[in-house]
Amino acid sequence: MAASKNIRIIPHEAVPQTGSFEVRFPDGRASVYFYLEDIPGRRMRPEMLDSATAEAKAKALARAEQDKLPKP
């Protein structure tokens, strides 16, 4: 089975309204995570985002990085 040559966005949500979007790169670089918490009172770290913002940032990074990958 051939490895994917596209950047993937993987949502993680172990607890409802809490989790992350993982941006996974096909070239072996470390994944980038955008952590989300949709209940503001539970946000314990300043880098926590709401789900819409986290998803938008993950998609923007994936799009920008996908354009940099070598074309087949």
C-alpha positions, 0 to 999 in steps of 0.5 A: 500500500502506497503512503499518502502524499497529502497532508492530513487533518485528523480530528481528536475528541475524547471528551465532547467539545474538547480535543484537537485537530492534528495536521499530519505531514507525509514527509515525516515532520512532527505533526502540528496540533491545534487544541480546542475547548468549546466551553470557555470556562474549561480553557486552562491554557491560553493557546486553547481555541474554539473548534471553529478557529482550531479547524480553520487554522489547521486547514490554513496550515495544511493548505499552505504546506501542501502547496510546498510539497513536491508535485509527483 
